[in-house]
Structure formats: structure tokens, C-alpha cells
Amino acid sequence: RNVADVFVLSPWMRRRSARRAWIEDRCVVLVDDVRTTGATLDACARVLKTAGVREVRALTIARAAPPRR
């Protein structure tokens, strides 16, 4: 819920010509330092897929460990 609808394309990327030149039908890699729930990566990926990106991959350095029981 914290990241729902908070990510949008940059204003210059909203132009169809810019999307076609830079991201449409391409594989985009998102880089994040630490993955916790994955919600941020998922929200970003949704925006990119809507903009025409073919595939979104994520590269993270670390992930948050699940809580101990």
C-alpha cells in the first residue's frame, strides 16, 4: 500500500517518441540496494510494463531476512 501509484514516468519519457527510442520492447534492469517485500520493484515494473517495456529484471545487493520465529 505504501508504494501503490507513487511511481510515474519522467516527463520527457511520456512522449511516445522518447519511449519508442529508449524503452519500448526492451529489457530494463531495475537496481535496488536492498529488497524487502519487493513492493517497490513491483510498482516500478508495473509502470515500465505499461509504458511498453518487454521485460523487467531486478538486481539487488541484499535482501531483508524474514523475521525469526
mmJSON file of the N, C-alpha and C atoms, coordinates in Angstrom:
{"data_MODEL":{"atom_site":{
"group_PDB":["ATOM","ATOM","ATOM","ATOM","ATOM","ATOM","ATOM","ATOM","ATOM","ATOM","ATOM","ATOM","ATOM","ATOM","ATOM","ATOM","ATOM","ATOM","ATOM","ATOM","ATOM","ATOM","ATOM","ATOM","ATOM","ATOM","ATOM","ATOM","ATOM","ATOM","ATOM","ATOM","ATOM","ATOM","ATOM","ATOM","ATOM","ATOM","ATOM","ATOM","ATOM","ATOM","ATOM","ATOM","ATOM","ATOM","ATOM","ATOM","ATOM","ATOM","ATOM","ATOM","ATOM","ATOM","ATOM","ATOM","ATOM","ATOM","ATOM","ATOM","ATOM","ATOM","ATOM","ATOM","ATOM","ATOM","ATOM","ATOM","ATOM","ATOM","ATOM","ATOM","ATOM","ATOM","ATOM","ATOM","ATOM","ATOM","ATOM","ATOM","ATOM","ATOM","ATOM","ATOM","ATOM","ATOM","ATOM","ATOM","ATOM","ATOM","ATOM","ATOM","ATOM","ATOM","ATOM","ATOM","ATOM","ATOM","ATOM","ATOM","ATOM","ATOM","ATOM","ATOM","ATOM","ATOM","ATOM","ATOM","ATOM","ATOM","ATOM","ATOM","ATOM","ATOM","ATOM","ATOM","ATOM","ATOM","ATOM","ATOM","ATOM","ATOM","ATOM","ATOM","ATOM","ATOM","ATOM","ATOM","ATOM","ATOM","ATOM","ATOM","ATOM","ATOM","ATOM","ATOM","ATOM","ATOM","ATOM","ATOM","ATOM","ATOM","ATOM","ATOM","ATOM","ATOM","ATOM","ATOM","ATOM","ATOM","ATOM","ATOM","ATOM","ATOM","ATOM","ATOM","ATOM","ATOM","ATOM","ATOM","ATOM","ATOM","ATOM","ATOM","ATOM","ATOM","ATOM","ATOM","ATOM","ATOM","ATOM","ATOM","ATOM","ATOM","ATOM","ATOM","ATOM","ATOM","ATOM","ATOM","ATOM","ATOM","ATOM","ATOM","ATOM","ATOM","ATOM","ATOM","ATOM","ATOM","ATOM","ATOM","ATOM","ATOM","ATOM","ATOM","ATOM","ATOM","ATOM","ATOM","ATOM","ATOM","ATOM","ATOM","ATOM","ATOM","ATOM"],
"id":[1,2,3,4,5,6,7,8,9,10,11,12,13,14,15,16,17,18,19,20,21,22,23,24,25,26,27,28,29,30,31,32,33,34,35,36,37,38,39,40,41,42,43,44,45,46,47,48,49,50,51,52,53,54,55,56,57,58,59,60,61,62,63,64,65,66,67,68,69,70,71,72,73,74,75,76,77,78,79,80,81,82,83,84,85,86,87,88,89,90,91,92,93,94,95,96,97,98,99,100,101,102,103,104,105,106,107,108,109,110,111,112,113,114,115,116,117,118,119,120,121,122,123,124,125,126,127,128,129,130,131,132,133,134,135,136,137,138,139,140,141,142,143,144,145,146,147,148,149,150,151,152,153,154,155,156,157,158,159,160,161,162,163,164,165,166,167,168,169,170,171,172,173,174,175,176,177,178,179,180,181,182,183,184,185,186,187,188,189,190,191,192,193,194,195,196,197,198,199,200,201,202,203,204,205,206,207],
"type_symbol":["N","C","C","N","C","C","N","C","C","N","C","C","N","C","C","N","C","C","N","C","C","N","C","C","N","C","C","N","C","C","N","C","C","N","C","C","N","C","C","N","C","C","N","C","C","N","C","C","N","C","C","N","C","C","N","C","C","N","C","C","N","C","C","N","C","C","N","C","C","N","C","C","N","C","C","N","C","C","N","C","C","N","C","C","N","C","C","N","C","C","N","C","C","N","C","C","N","C","C","N","C","C","N","C","C","N","C","C","N","C","C","N","C","C","N","C","C","N","C","C","N","C","C","N","C","C","N","C","C","N","C","C","N","C","C","N","C","C","N","C","C","N","C","C","N","C","C","N","C","C","N","C","C","N","C","C","N","C","C","N","C","C","N","C","C","N","C","C","N","C","C","N","C","C","N","C","C","N","C","C","N","C","C","N","C","C","N","C","C","N","C","C","N","C","C","N","C","C","N","C","C","N","C","C","N","C","C"],
"label_atom_id":["N","CA","C","N","CA","C","N","CA","C","N","CA","C","N","CA","C","N","CA","C","N","CA","C","N","CA","C","N","CA","C","N","CA","C","N","CA","C","N","CA","C","N","CA","C","N","CA","C","N","CA","C","N","CA","C","N","CA","C","N","CA","C","N","CA","C","N","CA","C","N","CA","C","N","CA","C","N","CA","C","N","CA","C","N","CA","C","N","CA","C","N","CA","C","N","CA","C","N","CA","C","N","CA","C","N","CA","C","N","CA","C","N","CA","C","N","CA","C","N","CA","C","N","CA","C","N","CA","C","N","CA","C","N","CA","C","N","CA","C","N","CA","C","N","CA","C","N","CA","C","N","CA","C","N","CA","C","N","CA","C","N","CA","C","N","CA","C","N","CA","C","N","CA","C","N","CA","C","N","CA","C","N","CA","C","N","CA","C","N","CA","C","N","CA","C","N","CA","C","N","CA","C","N","CA","C","N","CA","C","N","CA","C","N","CA","C","N","CA","C","N","CA","C","N","CA","C","N","CA","C","N","CA","C","N","CA","C","N","CA","C"],
"label_alt_id":[null,null,null,null,null,null,null,null,null,null,null,null,null,null,null,null,null,null,null,null,null,null,null,null,null,null,null,null,null,null,null,null,null,null,null,null,null,null,null,null,null,null,null,null,null,null,null,null,null,null,null,null,null,null,null,null,null,null,null,null,null,null,null,null,null,null,null,null,null,null,null,null,null,null,null,null,null,null,null,null,null,null,null,null,null,null,null,null,null,null,null,null,null,null,null,null,null,null,null,null,null,null,null,null,null,null,null,null,null,null,null,null,null,null,null,null,null,null,null,null,null,null,null,null,null,null,null,null,null,null,null,null,null,null,null,null,null,null,null,null,null,null,null,null,null,null,null,null,null,null,null,null,null,null,null,null,null,null,null,null,null,null,null,null,null,null,null,null,null,null,null,null,null,null,null,null,null,null,null,null,null,null,null,null,null,null,null,null,null,null,null,null,null,null,null,null,null,null,null,null,null,null,null,null,null,null,null],
"label_comp_id":["ARG","ARG","ARG","ASN","ASN","ASN","VAL","VAL","VAL","ALA","ALA","ALA","ASP","ASP","ASP","VAL","VAL","VAL","PHE","PHE","PHE","VAL","VAL","VAL","LEU","LEU","LEU","SER","SER","SER","PRO","PRO","PRO","TRP","TRP","TRP","MET","MET","MET","ARG","ARG","ARG","ARG","ARG","ARG","ARG","ARG","ARG","SER","SER","SER","ALA","ALA","ALA","ARG","ARG","ARG","ARG","ARG","ARG","ALA","ALA","ALA","TRP","TRP","TRP","ILE","ILE","ILE","GLU","GLU","GLU","ASP","ASP","ASP","ARG","ARG","ARG","CYS","CYS","CYS","VAL","VAL","VAL","VAL","VAL","VAL","LEU","LEU","LEU","VAL","VAL","VAL","ASP","ASP","ASP","ASP","ASP","ASP","VAL","VAL","VAL","ARG","ARG","ARG","THR","THR","THR","THR","THR","THR","GLY","GLY","GLY","ALA","ALA","ALA","THR","THR","THR","LEU","LEU","LEU","ASP","ASP","ASP","ALA","ALA","ALA","CYS","CYS","CYS","ALA","ALA","ALA","ARG","ARG","ARG","VAL","VAL","VAL","LEU","LEU","LEU","LYS","LYS","LYS","THR","THR","THR","ALA","ALA","ALA","GLY","GLY","GLY","VAL","VAL","VAL","ARG","ARG","ARG","GLU","GLU","GLU","VAL","VAL","VAL","ARG","ARG","ARG","ALA","ALA","ALA","LEU","LEU","LEU","THR","THR","THR","ILE","ILE","ILE","ALA","ALA","ALA","ARG","ARG","ARG","ALA","ALA","ALA","ALA","ALA","ALA","PRO","PRO","PRO","PRO","PRO","PRO","ARG","ARG","ARG","ARG","ARG","ARG"],
"label_asym_id":["A","A","A","A","A","A","A","A","A","A","A","A","A","A","A","A","A","A","A","A","A","A","A","A","A","A","A","A","A","A","A","A","A","A","A","A","A","A","A","A","A","A","A","A","A","A","A","A","A","A","A","A","A","A","A","A","A","A","A","A","A","A","A","A","A","A","A","A","A","A","A","A","A","A","A","A","A","A","A","A","A","A","A","A","A","A","A","A","A","A","A","A","A","A","A","A","A","A","A","A","A","A","A","A","A","A","A","A","A","A","A","A","A","A","A","A","A","A","A","A","A","A","A","A","A","A","A","A","A","A","A","A","A","A","A","A","A","A","A","A","A","A","A","A","A","A","A","A","A","A","A","A","A","A","A","A","A","A","A","A","A","A","A","A","A","A","A","A","A","A","A","A","A","A","A","A","A","A","A","A","A","A","A","A","A","A","A","A","A","A","A","A","A","A","A","A","A","A","A","A","A","A","A","A","A","A","A"],
"label_entity_id":["1","1","1","1","1","1","1","1","1","1","1","1","1","1","1","1","1","1","1","1","1","1","1","1","1","1","1","1","1","1","1","1","1","1","1","1","1","1","1","1","1","1","1","1","1","1","1","1","1","1","1","1","1","1","1","1","1","1","1","1","1","1","1","1","1","1","1","1","1","1","1","1","1","1","1","1","1","1","1","1","1","1","1","1","1","1","1","1","1","1","1","1","1","1","1","1","1","1","1","1","1","1","1","1","1","1","1","1","1","1","1","1","1","1","1","1","1","1","1","1","1","1","1","1","1","1","1","1","1","1","1","1","1","1","1","1","1","1","1","1","1","1","1","1","1","1","1","1","1","1","1","1","1","1","1","1","1","1","1","1","1","1","1","1","1","1","1","1","1","1","1","1","1","1","1","1","1","1","1","1","1","1","1","1","1","1","1","1","1","1","1","1","1","1","1","1","1","1","1","1","1","1","1","1","1","1","1"],
"label_seq_id":[1,1,1,2,2,2,3,3,3,4,4,4,5,5,5,6,6,6,7,7,7,8,8,8,9,9,9,10,10,10,11,11,11,12,12,12,13,13,13,14,14,14,15,15,15,16,16,16,17,17,17,18,18,18,19,19,19,20,20,20,21,21,21,22,22,22,23,23,23,24,24,24,25,25,25,26,26,26,27,27,27,28,28,28,29,29,29,30,30,30,31,31,31,32,32,32,33,33,33,34,34,34,35,35,35,36,36,36,37,37,37,38,38,38,39,39,39,40,40,40,41,41,41,42,42,42,43,43,43,44,44,44,45,45,45,46,46,46,47,47,47,48,48,48,49,49,49,50,50,50,51,51,51,52,52,52,53,53,53,54,54,54,55,55,55,56,56,56,57,57,57,58,58,58,59,59,59,60,60,60,61,61,61,62,62,62,63,63,63,64,64,64,65,65,65,66,66,66,67,67,67,68,68,68,69,69,69],
"pdbx_PDB_ins_code":[null,null,null,null,null,null,null,null,null,null,null,null,null,null,null,null,null,null,null,null,null,null,null,null,null,null,null,null,null,null,null,null,null,null,null,null,null,null,null,null,null,null,null,null,null,null,null,null,null,null,null,null,null,null,null,null,null,null,null,null,null,null,null,null,null,null,null,null,null,null,null,null,null,null,null,null,null,null,null,null,null,null,null,null,null,null,null,null,null,null,null,null,null,null,null,null,null,null,null,null,null,null,null,null,null,null,null,null,null,null,null,null,null,null,null,null,null,null,null,null,null,null,null,null,null,null,null,null,null,null,null,null,null,null,null,null,null,null,null,null,null,null,null,null,null,null,null,null,null,null,null,null,null,null,null,null,null,null,null,null,null,null,null,null,null,null,null,null,null,null,null,null,null,null,null,null,null,null,null,null,null,null,null,null,null,null,null,null,null,null,null,null,null,null,null,null,null,null,null,null,null,null,null,null,null,null,null],
"Cartn_x":[0.817,0.0,0.852,2.029,2.866,3.363,3.53,4.094,3.103,1.846,0.834,0.649,0.81,0.579,1.496,2.686,3.595,4.67,4.833,5.843,5.188,5.814,5.344,6.565,6.329,7.422,7.892,9.153,9.677,8.924,8.754,8.004,8.525,9.836,10.36,10.1,9.885,9.631,8.151,7.324,5.902,5.628,6.582,6.425,6.606,5.726,5.763,7.109,7.652,8.922,10.06,10.037,11.075,10.941,9.718,9.514,9.949,9.59,9.952,11.472,12.153,13.61,14.355,13.816,14.584,14.111,12.805,12.383,11.43,10.685,9.702,10.37,9.765,10.193,11.64,12.055,13.394,13.323,14.445,14.584,15.222,14.555,15.046,15.442,16.57,17.036,16.855,16.095,15.948,17.016,17.661,18.7,18.221,18.26,17.829,18.863,19.187,20.217,19.753,18.55,18.04,16.59,16.283,14.897,14.278,13.173,12.468,11.261,10.132,8.946,8.868,9.608,9.539,8.481,7.768,6.683,7.183,8.317,8.861,9.242,9.941,10.325,9.089,8.096,6.871,6.142,6.049,5.367,6.092,7.409,8.189,8.025,8.063,7.926,6.576,5.535,4.2,4.156,4.761,4.798,5.57,6.701,7.516,6.81,6.161,5.438,4.298,3.606,2.533,3.076,4.311,4.944,5.488,5.442,5.864,7.124,7.691,8.89,8.515,9.317,9.042,9.28,10.385,10.781,11.455,11.151,11.778,12.478,13.736,14.515,14.973,15.263,15.697,17.051,17.906,19.218,19.291,19.496,19.614,20.901,21.436,22.67,22.378,21.261,20.911,19.391,18.939,17.506,17.321,16.193,15.889,15.561,16.128,15.868,14.475,13.803,12.483,12.608,11.565,11.635,11.822,12.593,12.788,11.568,11.3,10.132,10.562],
"Cartn_y":[-1.21,0.0,1.262,1.193,2.39,2.911,2.035,2.473,2.377,2.086,1.993,3.351,3.393,4.606,5.778,5.523,6.636,6.807,5.84,5.934,6.266,7.193,7.589,7.75,7.757,8.011,9.457,9.681,11.043,11.812,13.129,13.908,13.742,13.712,13.587,12.2,11.204,9.851,9.648,10.603,10.496,10.706,11.29,11.459,10.109,9.784,8.495,8.29,9.314,9.183,8.821,9.366,9.05,7.608,7.179,5.783,4.819,5.12,4.253,4.164,5.272,5.297,4.637,4.748,4.328,3.053,2.809,1.68,0.688,1.079,0.156,-1.106,-2.228,-3.545,-3.865,-3.372,-3.655,-4.329,-4.849,-5.416,-4.345,-3.993,-2.958,-3.616,-3.186,-3.708,-2.629,-2.964,-2.084,-2.453,-1.462,-1.704,-1.149,-1.985,-1.592,-2.12,-1.358,-1.803,-2.981,-2.868,-3.938,-4.228,-5.492,-5.886,-6.351,-5.741,-6.189,-7.009,-6.378,-7.119,-7.264,-6.439,-6.449,-5.509,-4.819,-3.94,-2.774,-2.201,-1.082,-1.534,-2.654,-3.176,-3.512,-4.104,-4.465,-3.23,-2.194,-0.971,-0.297,-0.264,0.311,-0.518,-1.824,-2.715,-2.528,-2.337,-2.134,-0.88,0.196,1.436,1.213,0.545,0.3,-0.61,-1.65,-2.555,-1.82,-0.961,-0.17,0.76,1.21,2.117,1.38,0.048,-0.689,-1.502,-1.541,-2.352,-3.828,-4.585,-6.001,-6.84,-6.561,-7.383,-6.504,-6.76,-6.027,-7.039,-6.788,-7.623,-6.764,-7.399,-6.658,-7.168,-6.242,-6.56,-5.914,-6.726,-6.196,-6.703,-5.943,-6.31,-7.25,-7.011,-7.825,-7.891,-8.818,-8.88,-8.93,-8.43,-8.459,-9.899,-10.323,-11.678,-11.735,-12.873,-12.995,-12.968,-12.514,-12.451,-13.846,-13.907,-15.192,-15.534,-16.8,-17.247,-17.735],
"Cartn_z":[0.0,0.0,0.0,0.615,0.732,-0.611,-1.575,-2.857,-4.008,-3.703,-4.763,-5.427,-6.727,-7.536,-7.202,-6.664,-6.375,-7.449,-8.337,-9.381,-10.716,-11.446,-12.773,-13.677,-14.962,-15.907,-15.788,-16.074,-16.131,-17.208,-17.031,-18.03,-19.455,-19.65,-21.016,-21.596,-20.749,-21.22,-21.55,-21.238,-21.547,-23.025,-23.726,-25.174,-25.852,-26.744,-27.454,-28.147,-28.744,-29.456,-28.499,-27.305,-26.322,-25.847,-25.574,-25.156,-26.244,-27.476,-28.597,-28.74,-28.543,-28.706,-27.548,-26.334,-25.162,-24.481,-24.407,-23.571,-24.222,-25.239,-25.803,-26.33,-26.0,-26.46,-26.055,-24.914,-24.396,-23.041,-22.615,-21.279,-20.403,-19.315,-18.405,-17.088,-16.538,-15.261,-14.198,-13.16,-12.004,-10.986,-10.417,-9.419,-8.083,-7.069,-5.727,-4.746,-3.73,-2.795,-1.941,-1.37,-0.51,-0.889,-1.122,-1.394,-0.089,0.27,1.475,1.018,0.819,0.373,-1.137,-1.853,-3.312,-3.858,-2.988,-3.422,-4.273,-3.917,-4.693,-6.09,-6.19,-7.503,-8.325,-7.703,-8.409,-8.926,-8.1,-8.511,-9.674,-9.62,-10.72,-11.991,-11.847,-13.003,-13.681,-12.903,-13.485,-14.355,-13.885,-14.663,-15.966,-15.865,-17.056,-18.058,-17.573,-18.469,-19.177,-18.451,-19.054,-20.134,-19.964,-20.928,-22.151,-22.135,-23.315,-23.173,-21.973,-21.764,-21.91,-22.627,-22.858,-21.615,-20.911,-19.766,-18.729,-17.46,-16.362,-15.47,-15.211,-14.294,-13.134,-12.018,-10.835,-10.373,-10.005,-9.46,-8.08,-7.061,-5.708,-5.078,-4.175,-3.484,-2.32,-1.638,-0.477,-0.365,0.451,0.733,2.233,2.666,4.095,4.5,5.605,6.095,6.695,6.518,7.142,8.661,9.335,10.797,11.4,12.457,13.159,13.972,14.063,14.84,16.179],
"occupancy":[1.0,1.0,1.0,1.0,1.0,1.0,1.0,1.0,1.0,1.0,1.0,1.0,1.0,1.0,1.0,1.0,1.0,1.0,1.0,1.0,1.0,1.0,1.0,1.0,1.0,1.0,1.0,1.0,1.0,1.0,1.0,1.0,1.0,1.0,1.0,1.0,1.0,1.0,1.0,1.0,1.0,1.0,1.0,1.0,1.0,1.0,1.0,1.0,1.0,1.0,1.0,1.0,1.0,1.0,1.0,1.0,1.0,1.0,1.0,1.0,1.0,1.0,1.0,1.0,1.0,1.0,1.0,1.0,1.0,1.0,1.0,1.0,1.0,1.0,1.0,1.0,1.0,1.0,1.0,1.0,1.0,1.0,1.0,1.0,1.0,1.0,1.0,1.0,1.0,1.0,1.0,1.0,1.0,1.0,1.0,1.0,1.0,1.0,1.0,1.0,1.0,1.0,1.0,1.0,1.0,1.0,1.0,1.0,1.0,1.0,1.0,1.0,1.0,1.0,1.0,1.0,1.0,1.0,1.0,1.0,1.0,1.0,1.0,1.0,1.0,1.0,1.0,1.0,1.0,1.0,1.0,1.0,1.0,1.0,1.0,1.0,1.0,1.0,1.0,1.0,1.0,1.0,1.0,1.0,1.0,1.0,1.0,1.0,1.0,1.0,1.0,1.0,1.0,1.0,1.0,1.0,1.0,1.0,1.0,1.0,1.0,1.0,1.0,1.0,1.0,1.0,1.0,1.0,1.0,1.0,1.0,1.0,1.0,1.0,1.0,1.0,1.0,1.0,1.0,1.0,1.0,1.0,1.0,1.0,1.0,1.0,1.0,1.0,1.0,1.0,1.0,1.0,1.0,1.0,1.0,1.0,1.0,1.0,1.0,1.0,1.0,1.0,1.0,1.0,1.0,1.0,1.0],
"B_iso_or_equiv":[0.0,0.0,0.0,0.0,0.0,0.0,0.0,0.0,0.0,0.0,0.0,0.0,0.0,0.0,0.0,0.0,0.0,0.0,0.0,0.0,0.0,0.0,0.0,0.0,0.0,0.0,0.0,0.0,0.0,0.0,0.0,0.0,0.0,0.0,0.0,0.0,0.0,0.0,0.0,0.0,0.0,0.0,0.0,0.0,0.0,0.0,0.0,0.0,0.0,0.0,0.0,0.0,0.0,0.0,0.0,0.0,0.0,0.0,0.0,0.0,0.0,0.0,0.0,0.0,0.0,0.0,0.0,0.0,0.0,0.0,0.0,0.0,0.0,0.0,0.0,0.0,0.0,0.0,0.0,0.0,0.0,0.0,0.0,0.0,0.0,0.0,0.0,0.0,0.0,0.0,0.0,0.0,0.0,0.0,0.0,0.0,0.0,0.0,0.0,0.0,0.0,0.0,0.0,0.0,0.0,0.0,0.0,0.0,0.0,0.0,0.0,0.0,0.0,0.0,0.0,0.0,0.0,0.0,0.0,0.0,0.0,0.0,0.0,0.0,0.0,0.0,0.0,0.0,0.0,0.0,0.0,0.0,0.0,0.0,0.0,0.0,0.0,0.0,0.0,0.0,0.0,0.0,0.0,0.0,0.0,0.0,0.0,0.0,0.0,0.0,0.0,0.0,0.0,0.0,0.0,0.0,0.0,0.0,0.0,0.0,0.0,0.0,0.0,0.0,0.0,0.0,0.0,0.0,0.0,0.0,0.0,0.0,0.0,0.0,0.0,0.0,0.0,0.0,0.0,0.0,0.0,0.0,0.0,0.0,0.0,0.0,0.0,0.0,0.0,0.0,0.0,0.0,0.0,0.0,0.0,0.0,0.0,0.0,0.0,0.0,0.0,0.0,0.0,0.0,0.0,0.0,0.0],
"pdbx_formal_charge":[null,null,null,null,null,null,null,null,null,null,null,null,null,null,null,null,null,null,null,null,null,null,null,null,null,null,null,null,null,null,null,null,null,null,null,null,null,null,null,null,null,null,null,null,null,null,null,null,null,null,null,null,null,null,null,null,null,null,null,null,null,null,null,null,null,null,null,null,null,null,null,null,null,null,null,null,null,null,null,null,null,null,null,null,null,null,null,null,null,null,null,null,null,null,null,null,null,null,null,null,null,null,null,null,null,null,null,null,null,null,null,null,null,null,null,null,null,null,null,null,null,null,null,null,null,null,null,null,null,null,null,null,null,null,null,null,null,null,null,null,null,null,null,null,null,null,null,null,null,null,null,null,null,null,null,null,null,null,null,null,null,null,null,null,null,null,null,null,null,null,null,null,null,null,null,null,null,null,null,null,null,null,null,null,null,null,null,null,null,null,null,null,null,null,null,null,null,null,null,null,null,null,null,null,null,null,null],
"auth_seq_id":[1,1,1,2,2,2,3,3,3,4,4,4,5,5,5,6,6,6,7,7,7,8,8,8,9,9,9,10,10,10,11,11,11,12,12,12,13,13,13,14,14,14,15,15,15,16,16,16,17,17,17,18,18,18,19,19,19,20,20,20,21,21,21,22,22,22,23,23,23,24,24,24,25,25,25,26,26,26,27,27,27,28,28,28,29,29,29,30,30,30,31,31,31,32,32,32,33,33,33,34,34,34,35,35,35,36,36,36,37,37,37,38,38,38,39,39,39,40,40,40,41,41,41,42,42,42,43,43,43,44,44,44,45,45,45,46,46,46,47,47,47,48,48,48,49,49,49,50,50,50,51,51,51,52,52,52,53,53,53,54,54,54,55,55,55,56,56,56,57,57,57,58,58,58,59,59,59,60,60,60,61,61,61,62,62,62,63,63,63,64,64,64,65,65,65,66,66,66,67,67,67,68,68,68,69,69,69],
"auth_comp_id":["ARG","ARG","ARG","ASN","ASN","ASN","VAL","VAL","VAL","ALA","ALA","ALA","ASP","ASP","ASP","VAL","VAL","VAL","PHE","PHE","PHE","VAL","VAL","VAL","LEU","LEU","LEU","SER","SER","SER","PRO","PRO","PRO","TRP","TRP","TRP","MET","MET","MET","ARG","ARG","ARG","ARG","ARG","ARG","ARG","ARG","ARG","SER","SER","SER","ALA","ALA","ALA","ARG","ARG","ARG","ARG","ARG","ARG","ALA","ALA","ALA","TRP","TRP","TRP","ILE","ILE","ILE","GLU","GLU","GLU","ASP","ASP","ASP","ARG","ARG","ARG","CYS","CYS","CYS","VAL","VAL","VAL","VAL","VAL","VAL","LEU","LEU","LEU","VAL","VAL","VAL","ASP","ASP","ASP","ASP","ASP","ASP","VAL","VAL","VAL","ARG","ARG","ARG","THR","THR","THR","THR","THR","THR","GLY","GLY","GLY","ALA","ALA","ALA","THR","THR","THR","LEU","LEU","LEU","ASP","ASP","ASP","ALA","ALA","ALA","CYS","CYS","CYS","ALA","ALA","ALA","ARG","ARG","ARG","VAL","VAL","VAL","LEU","LEU","LEU","LYS","LYS","LYS","THR","THR","THR","ALA","ALA","ALA","GLY","GLY","GLY","VAL","VAL","VAL","ARG","ARG","ARG","GLU","GLU","GLU","VAL","VAL","VAL","ARG","ARG","ARG","ALA","ALA","ALA","LEU","LEU","LEU","THR","THR","THR","ILE","ILE","ILE","ALA","ALA","ALA","ARG","ARG","ARG","ALA","ALA","ALA","ALA","ALA","ALA","PRO","PRO","PRO","PRO","PRO","PRO","ARG","ARG","ARG","ARG","ARG","ARG"],
"auth_asym_id":["A","A","A","A","A","A","A","A","A","A","A","A","A","A","A","A","A","A","A","A","A","A","A","A","A","A","A","A","A","A","A","A","A","A","A","A","A","A","A","A","A","A","A","A","A","A","A","A","A","A","A","A","A","A","A","A","A","A","A","A","A","A","A","A","A","A","A","A","A","A","A","A","A","A","A","A","A","A","A","A","A","A","A","A","A","A","A","A","A","A","A","A","A","A","A","A","A","A","A","A","A","A","A","A","A","A","A","A","A","A","A","A","A","A","A","A","A","A","A","A","A","A","A","A","A","A","A","A","A","A","A","A","A","A","A","A","A","A","A","A","A","A","A","A","A","A","A","A","A","A","A","A","A","A","A","A","A","A","A","A","A","A","A","A","A","A","A","A","A","A","A","A","A","A","A","A","A","A","A","A","A","A","A","A","A","A","A","A","A","A","A","A","A","A","A","A","A","A","A","A","A","A","A","A","A","A","A"],
"auth_atom_id":["N","CA","C","N","CA","C","N","CA","C","N","CA","C","N","CA","C","N","CA","C","N","CA","C","N","CA","C","N","CA","C","N","CA","C","N","CA","C","N","CA","C","N","CA","C","N","CA","C","N","CA","C","N","CA","C","N","CA","C","N","CA","C","N","CA","C","N","CA","C","N","CA","C","N","CA","C","N","CA","C","N","CA","C","N","CA","C","N","CA","C","N","CA","C","N","CA","C","N","CA","C","N","CA","C","N","CA","C","N","CA","C","N","CA","C","N","CA","C","N","CA","C","N","CA","C","N","CA","C","N","CA","C","N","CA","C","N","CA","C","N","CA","C","N","CA","C","N","CA","C","N","CA","C","N","CA","C","N","CA","C","N","CA","C","N","CA","C","N","CA","C","N","CA","C","N","CA","C","N","CA","C","N","CA","C","N","CA","C","N","CA","C","N","CA","C","N","CA","C","N","CA","C","N","CA","C","N","CA","C","N","CA","C","N","CA","C","N","CA","C","N","CA","C","N","CA","C","N","CA","C","N","CA","C","N","CA","C","N","CA","C"],
"pdbx_PDB_model_num":[1,1,1,1,1,1,1,1,1,1,1,1,1,1,1,1,1,1,1,1,1,1,1,1,1,1,1,1,1,1,1,1,1,1,1,1,1,1,1,1,1,1,1,1,1,1,1,1,1,1,1,1,1,1,1,1,1,1,1,1,1,1,1,1,1,1,1,1,1,1,1,1,1,1,1,1,1,1,1,1,1,1,1,1,1,1,1,1,1,1,1,1,1,1,1,1,1,1,1,1,1,1,1,1,1,1,1,1,1,1,1,1,1,1,1,1,1,1,1,1,1,1,1,1,1,1,1,1,1,1,1,1,1,1,1,1,1,1,1,1,1,1,1,1,1,1,1,1,1,1,1,1,1,1,1,1,1,1,1,1,1,1,1,1,1,1,1,1,1,1,1,1,1,1,1,1,1,1,1,1,1,1,1,1,1,1,1,1,1,1,1,1,1,1,1,1,1,1,1,1,1,1,1,1,1,1,1]
}}}
